[in-house]
Amino acid sequence: MLALILSQDDALHWLALKLVPGLGTRKSFALIEKFRTPQAVFRASRTELECAGISGGVAQSISSGCSFEDAVAQQRLMKDTGTVVITIRDPRYSALLREIFDPPILLFARGRAELLQSHAIGVVGTRRATPYGMAASERLSTDLAMAGLAIVSGMARGIDSAAHKGALGVQGDTVAVMGCGVDVVYPSENRRLASEIAARGLLLSEFPMGAVAFPQNFPIRNRIISGMCLGIMVVEGAQYSGSSITAKLALEQGREVFAVPGNITSKVSWGPNLLIKQGAKLVQDWNDVIVELPPDVQRQLIERGRSRLLGSSNADAESAGGQQASLFNGPQAEVNRKIIASLKVDLPVHLDGLLDMLEGISSSELIAALFELEMLGLVKQLPGKNFVKVW
């Protein structure tokens, strides 16, 4: 997808509109809808602005152009950090996010801006996570990233950090939606994680460069996490936690809500357990998420996985620098070929029977290979540890 290359003047006007004191998200969006461009907004008279529903004081701020000085300073900070502006008119802007009630008119993006167009799942939870919650968040995020989904979270300590690390650990895609500027690391302990995400994923925020992490920013940013995702998975959280707010926003936006069950005696399990009682999809493994996604998304994920597995797209492999080498060309090639050759489409084979058929392969090697083949839609596991070939 081609990016919308903004001239420095265009970007300056978008930034200036974003930075007008007292002009909220809904009002700025309404002005863009009415006047079409930020330049036209700043050329409008105070009377025209007031007729568009803008208060007298804010209309005066727009007419005076007082925000342009701040916009120039923002451009300097963006240049220093390699940050770009993604406006709501940019083709790279998330199509799902554009549909919500109050989409931000622009986003600050540091890293791989193309990830805004990825099929994504949000993973959220408490900052005071238990060892179980951390393990569940990292494992499920790892599996979902391997299945081709981008993992979106808020880079907070606890569940969020585990989710990002799980995706990065398998060279997967991840997006951190921040409650501060993309040049500000919060919490400070995540400095290394932020650098990794900026280099291999995407740091995203609607807050300007240098903005600090005020508490009121986080509920605002949560609508972006839910808005750009196909669904939200809550791992741990109290009954009235930020993750519960994100789940509520997801429901309002028509997104899927998933929850990982937890210990009934733990307060951080009240949030997800209550969501399950209210109808959220219980998640035990990655496939519980995949099967709830729209059929066209499932097909795209399966086809992408098959192409990567079978090595049918050499161009993609080259562009990835060899990081996603085909499983039929790597060190596990012989094991994978033998498994596919031994399985039938209509005749289930038990794990023990498959192990007997494949001489010289250990049970651990077989299980690991079956897991990867199943994740990519080439093998399906049936009840009783029976397996069939999908294609």
C-alpha positions as CSV (number, residue, x, y, z in Angstrom):
1,M,0.0,0.0,0.0
2,L,1.4,3.4,-1.0
3,A,1.9,5.9,1.8
4,L,0.4,9.3,1.6
5,I,3.6,11.5,1.5
6,L,2.8,14.7,3.3
7,S,4.8,17.8,2.4
8,Q,6.4,19.6,5.3
9,D,3.7,22.3,5.1
10,D,0.8,19.8,5.0
11,A,2.3,18.0,8.0
12,L,2.7,21.3,9.8
13,H,-1.0,22.1,9.4
14,W,-2.1,18.7,10.6
15,L,0.1,19.0,13.7
16,A,-1.1,22.6,14.3
17,L,-4.7,21.5,14.2
18,K,-4.0,18.6,16.6
19,L,-2.3,21.0,19.0
20,V,-5.0,23.7,19.1
21,P,-5.8,24.2,22.9
22,G,-9.3,22.9,23.8
23,L,-10.0,21.2,20.5
24,G,-10.9,17.6,21.2
25,T,-10.9,14.6,19.0
26,R,-14.5,14.8,17.9
27,K,-14.4,18.5,17.1
28,S,-11.2,18.2,15.2
29,F,-12.7,15.3,13.2
30,A,-15.8,17.3,12.5
31,L,-13.7,20.2,11.2
32,I,-11.8,17.9,8.8
33,E,-15.1,16.4,7.6
34,K,-16.5,19.9,6.9
35,F,-13.5,21.8,5.6
36,R,-11.7,18.7,4.1
37,T,-8.1,20.0,4.9
38,P,-6.4,21.5,7.9
39,Q,-5.3,24.5,5.7
40,A,-9.0,25.2,5.0
41,V,-9.8,25.1,8.7
42,F,-7.1,27.7,9.5
43,R,-8.3,29.9,6.6
44,A,-11.9,29.8,7.9
45,S,-13.3,32.8,9.6
46,R,-14.2,32.7,13.3
47,T,-17.9,32.9,12.3
48,E,-17.5,29.9,10.0
49,L,-15.8,28.0,12.8
50,E,-18.5,28.8,15.3
51,C,-21.1,27.7,12.8
52,A,-19.3,24.4,12.7
53,G,-19.9,23.9,16.4
54,I,-16.6,25.3,17.7
55,S,-16.7,27.5,20.9
56,G,-15.7,31.1,20.6
57,G,-12.5,30.7,22.6
58,V,-11.3,27.7,20.5
59,A,-12.3,29.4,17.3
60,Q,-10.2,32.3,18.3
61,S,-7.2,30.0,19.0
62,I,-7.6,28.5,15.5
63,S,-7.8,31.9,13.8
64,S,-4.8,33.2,15.7
65,G,-2.6,30.3,14.6
66,C,-1.1,30.0,18.1
67,S,-0.4,26.3,17.7
68,F,2.0,26.6,14.8
69,E,5.0,27.3,16.9
70,D,4.4,24.1,18.9
71,A,3.9,22.2,15.6
72,V,7.3,23.4,14.4
73,A,8.9,22.1,17.6
74,Q,7.0,18.8,17.1
75,Q,8.5,18.4,13.7
76,R,12.0,18.8,15.0
77,L,11.4,16.1,17.7
78,M,9.9,13.8,15.1
79,K,12.9,14.2,12.8
80,D,15.3,13.3,15.7
81,T,13.5,10.1,16.4
82,G,12.4,9.0,13.0
83,T,8.7,9.5,13.8
84,V,6.1,10.1,11.1
85,V,2.6,11.4,11.2
86,I,-0.2,9.1,10.0
87,T,-3.3,11.2,9.3
88,I,-6.8,9.8,9.1
89,R,-6.6,10.4,5.3
90,D,-3.4,8.3,5.0
91,P,-4.0,4.8,3.3
92,R,-1.8,3.3,6.1
93,Y,-4.2,4.5,8.8
94,S,-6.0,1.5,10.3
95,A,-9.3,0.8,8.5
96,L,-10.8,-0.6,11.7
97,L,-9.7,2.3,13.8
98,R,-11.2,4.8,11.3
99,E,-14.6,3.2,11.9
100,I,-14.9,3.9,15.7
101,F,-16.9,6.8,17.2
102,D,-13.9,9.1,17.9
103,P,-10.9,8.1,15.8
104,P,-7.8,10.3,16.3
105,I,-7.2,12.6,13.3
106,L,-3.5,11.7,13.4
107,L,-1.2,9.2,15.0
108,F,2.5,9.5,15.7
109,A,4.2,6.4,14.4
110,R,7.7,5.3,15.2
111,G,8.8,2.1,13.5
112,R,7.0,0.0,10.9
113,A,3.9,2.1,10.1
114,E,2.6,-0.6,7.7
115,L,1.6,-2.7,10.7
116,L,-1.4,-0.4,11.1
117,Q,-2.9,-2.5,8.3
118,S,-2.2,-5.9,9.9
119,H,-4.8,-8.2,11.3
120,A,-4.3,-7.7,15.0
121,I,-5.3,-9.0,18.4
122,G,-5.1,-6.8,21.5
123,V,-3.6,-8.4,24.6
124,V,-4.3,-6.5,27.9
125,G,-4.1,-7.1,31.6
126,T,-2.9,-6.0,35.0
127,R,0.4,-4.4,35.8
128,R,0.6,-6.6,38.9
129,A,0.5,-9.9,37.0
130,T,1.1,-13.3,38.6
131,P,3.6,-15.7,37.2
132,Y,0.7,-17.6,35.7
133,G,-0.6,-14.5,34.0
134,M,2.8,-13.6,32.6
135,A,3.4,-17.1,31.3
136,A,-0.1,-17.2,29.7
137,S,0.3,-13.8,28.1
138,E,3.7,-14.6,26.6
139,R,2.7,-18.1,25.4
140,L,-0.5,-17.1,23.8
141,S,1.0,-14.0,22.2
142,T,3.8,-16.1,20.8
143,D,1.4,-18.6,19.3
144,L,-0.9,-15.9,17.9
145,A,2.1,-14.0,16.4
146,M,3.3,-17.3,14.8
147,A,-0.2,-17.7,13.3
148,G,0.2,-14.4,11.5
149,L,-1.6,-11.9,13.8
150,A,0.0,-8.7,15.1
151,I,0.0,-8.4,18.9
152,V,-1.2,-5.0,20.1
153,S,-0.8,-3.9,23.7
154,G,0.1,-0.9,25.8
155,M,3.8,-1.6,26.8
156,A,2.9,-1.3,30.5
157,R,4.7,-3.6,33.0
158,G,3.1,-7.0,33.6
159,I,0.8,-8.6,31.0
160,D,1.4,-6.0,28.3
161,S,5.2,-6.4,28.4
162,A,4.9,-10.2,28.3
163,A,2.7,-10.0,25.3
164,H,5.1,-7.8,23.4
165,K,8.1,-10.1,24.3
166,G,6.2,-13.1,23.2
167,A,5.7,-11.7,19.7
168,L,9.2,-10.4,19.4
169,G,10.6,-13.7,20.5
170,V,9.4,-15.4,17.4
171,Q,10.1,-12.5,15.0
172,G,6.4,-11.7,15.0
173,D,4.7,-8.3,14.6
174,T,3.8,-6.2,17.6
175,V,2.4,-2.7,18.2
176,A,2.7,-0.7,21.4
177,V,0.0,1.9,21.8
178,M,1.3,4.4,24.3
179,G,-0.3,6.8,26.8
180,C,2.5,9.3,26.2
181,G,4.7,10.5,23.4
182,V,6.5,7.8,21.3
183,D,9.8,9.4,22.4
184,V,8.9,8.9,26.1
185,V,9.5,5.5,27.7
186,Y,7.0,4.6,30.3
187,P,7.6,2.7,32.5
188,S,11.3,3.5,32.4
189,E,12.2,-0.2,33.0
190,N,10.9,-0.9,29.5
191,R,13.6,1.2,27.8
192,R,15.1,-1.8,26.1
193,L,11.7,-3.2,25.1
194,A,10.7,0.1,23.6
195,S,13.9,0.2,21.5
196,E,13.2,-3.4,20.2
197,I,9.6,-2.5,19.3
198,A,10.7,0.7,17.5
199,A,13.2,-1.3,15.5
200,R,11.1,-4.4,14.7
201,G,7.5,-3.3,15.4
202,L,5.7,-0.1,15.9
203,L,5.4,2.5,18.7
204,L,2.1,4.4,18.3
205,S,0.4,7.3,20.1
206,E,-2.0,10.1,19.5
207,F,-0.3,12.1,22.2
208,P,2.3,14.6,20.9
209,M,6.1,14.2,21.2
210,G,7.4,14.7,24.7
211,A,3.9,14.2,26.3
212,V,4.3,12.6,29.7
213,A,2.2,9.6,30.9
214,F,-0.6,11.3,32.8
215,P,-3.1,8.8,34.4
216,Q,-6.0,10.2,32.4
217,N,-4.2,9.3,29.1
218,F,-4.5,5.6,29.5
219,P,-8.3,5.2,29.2
220,I,-8.1,7.5,26.2
221,R,-5.4,5.4,24.5
222,N,-7.3,2.1,25.3
223,R,-9.9,2.9,22.6
224,I,-7.1,2.8,20.0
225,I,-5.9,-0.6,21.2
226,S,-9.5,-2.0,20.9
227,G,-10.3,0.0,17.8
228,M,-7.5,-1.2,15.6
229,C,-7.9,-4.9,16.6
230,L,-10.2,-7.7,15.5
231,G,-10.6,-8.6,19.2
232,I,-9.3,-8.0,22.7
233,M,-7.9,-10.8,24.9
234,V,-7.9,-10.1,28.7
235,V,-5.4,-12.2,30.6
236,E,-5.6,-10.9,34.2
237,G,-7.2,-7.8,35.7
238,A,-9.4,-6.7,38.6
239,Q,-13.1,-6.2,38.1
240,Y,-12.8,-2.5,37.5
241,S,-9.4,-2.4,36.0
242,G,-8.1,-0.7,32.8
243,S,-8.3,-4.0,31.0
244,S,-12.0,-4.3,31.8
245,I,-12.5,-0.8,30.4
246,T,-10.7,-1.9,27.2
247,A,-13.0,-4.9,27.0
248,K,-16.0,-2.7,27.4
249,L,-14.8,-0.4,24.6
250,A,-14.2,-3.4,22.4
251,L,-17.8,-4.5,22.8
252,E,-19.0,-1.0,22.0
253,Q,-16.9,-1.0,18.9
254,G,-18.2,-4.4,17.8
255,R,-15.0,-6.3,18.4
256,E,-14.6,-9.8,19.8
257,V,-13.8,-10.2,23.5
258,F,-11.7,-13.1,24.8
259,A,-10.6,-13.9,28.3
260,V,-8.1,-16.3,29.9
261,P,-9.6,-18.0,33.0
262,G,-7.8,-17.6,36.2
263,N,-7.7,-18.8,39.8
264,I,-11.0,-18.0,41.4
265,T,-9.3,-17.0,44.7
266,S,-7.1,-14.4,43.0
267,K,-8.4,-10.8,42.7
268,V,-6.6,-10.4,39.4
269,S,-8.7,-13.1,38.0
270,W,-12.0,-11.4,38.7
271,G,-11.9,-9.4,35.6
272,P,-11.5,-12.1,33.0
273,N,-13.6,-14.6,34.9
274,L,-16.5,-12.1,35.0
275,L,-16.1,-11.5,31.3
276,I,-16.4,-15.2,30.6
277,K,-19.6,-15.3,32.8
278,Q,-20.9,-12.4,30.7
279,G,-20.3,-14.2,27.4
280,A,-16.6,-13.5,26.5
281,K,-14.9,-16.4,24.7
282,L,-12.8,-18.5,27.0
283,V,-9.3,-18.9,25.7
284,Q,-7.1,-22.0,26.5
285,D,-5.0,-21.9,23.4
286,W,-4.3,-19.8,20.3
287,N,-6.9,-21.6,18.2
288,D,-9.7,-20.5,20.5
289,V,-9.0,-17.0,19.2
290,I,-8.5,-17.9,15.5
291,V,-11.8,-19.8,15.2
292,E,-13.7,-16.6,16.2
293,L,-12.2,-14.4,13.6
294,P,-14.0,-13.6,10.3
295,P,-13.7,-16.4,7.7
296,D,-11.9,-14.2,5.2
297,V,-9.3,-13.3,7.9
298,Q,-8.9,-17.0,8.7
299,R,-8.3,-17.8,5.1
300,Q,-5.7,-15.1,4.7
301,L,-3.8,-16.3,7.8
302,I,-3.9,-19.9,6.6
303,E,-2.8,-19.0,3.0
304,R,0.0,-16.8,4.4
305,G,1.2,-19.5,6.7
306,R,1.1,-22.2,3.9
307,S,3.0,-19.9,1.6
308,R,5.7,-19.4,4.2
309,L,5.8,-23.0,5.1
310,L,6.0,-24.4,1.6
311,G,8.5,-21.7,0.5
312,S,6.2,-20.7,-2.4
313,S,7.1,-17.1,-2.1
314,N,10.9,-16.7,-2.5
315,A,10.5,-12.9,-2.8
316,D,8.9,-12.7,0.7
317,A,11.7,-14.9,2.1
318,E,14.3,-12.7,0.6
319,S,12.6,-9.5,1.8
320,A,12.5,-11.0,5.3
321,G,16.2,-11.5,5.3
322,G,15.8,-15.2,5.6
323,Q,14.2,-14.9,9.0
324,Q,11.1,-16.8,8.0
325,A,12.8,-19.7,6.1
326,S,10.5,-22.4,4.9
327,L,10.0,-25.3,7.2
328,F,10.5,-27.6,4.2
329,N,14.0,-26.0,3.6
330,G,15.2,-25.7,7.1
331,P,16.8,-28.2,9.6
332,Q,13.3,-29.7,10.3
333,A,12.6,-30.3,6.6
334,E,12.9,-34.0,6.6
335,V,10.7,-34.4,9.7
336,N,8.0,-32.1,8.2
337,R,8.0,-33.9,4.8
338,K,7.7,-37.3,6.5
339,I,4.7,-36.1,8.6
340,I,2.9,-34.7,5.6
341,A,3.6,-37.9,3.6
342,S,2.4,-40.2,6.4
343,L,-0.9,-38.4,7.3
344,K,-4.2,-38.8,5.3
345,V,-6.9,-36.3,4.8
346,D,-9.7,-38.7,5.7
347,L,-8.0,-41.3,8.0
348,P,-6.9,-40.1,11.5
349,V,-3.6,-41.4,12.7
350,H,-2.9,-41.6,16.5
351,L,0.2,-39.9,17.8
352,D,1.7,-43.3,18.9
353,G,1.0,-44.8,15.5
354,L,2.6,-41.8,13.8
355,L,5.7,-42.2,16.0
356,D,5.9,-45.9,15.0
357,M,5.7,-44.9,11.3
358,L,8.5,-42.3,11.5
359,E,11.6,-44.2,12.6
360,G,14.5,-42.2,14.0
361,I,12.3,-39.3,15.1
362,S,11.9,-38.7,18.9
363,S,8.5,-37.9,20.4
364,S,9.6,-34.4,21.3
365,E,10.7,-33.7,17.7
366,L,7.4,-35.1,16.4
367,I,5.2,-33.1,18.8
368,A,7.1,-29.8,18.0
369,A,6.7,-30.4,14.3
370,L,3.0,-31.3,14.6
371,F,2.4,-28.1,16.6
372,E,4.0,-25.9,13.9
373,L,2.2,-27.7,11.1
374,E,-1.1,-27.4,12.9
375,M,-0.6,-23.7,13.5
376,L,-0.1,-23.1,9.8
377,G,-3.3,-25.0,8.9
378,L,-1.6,-28.0,7.3
379,V,-2.4,-30.6,10.0
380,K,-5.5,-30.8,12.3
381,Q,-5.6,-32.5,15.7
382,L,-8.7,-34.5,16.5
383,P,-9.9,-35.7,19.9
384,G,-7.8,-38.5,21.4
385,K,-4.4,-37.2,20.0
386,N,-5.4,-38.2,16.5
387,F,-4.1,-36.2,13.5
388,V,-5.2,-35.7,9.9
389,K,-3.8,-33.8,6.9
390,V,-5.8,-30.7,6.0
391,W,-4.8,-30.4,2.4
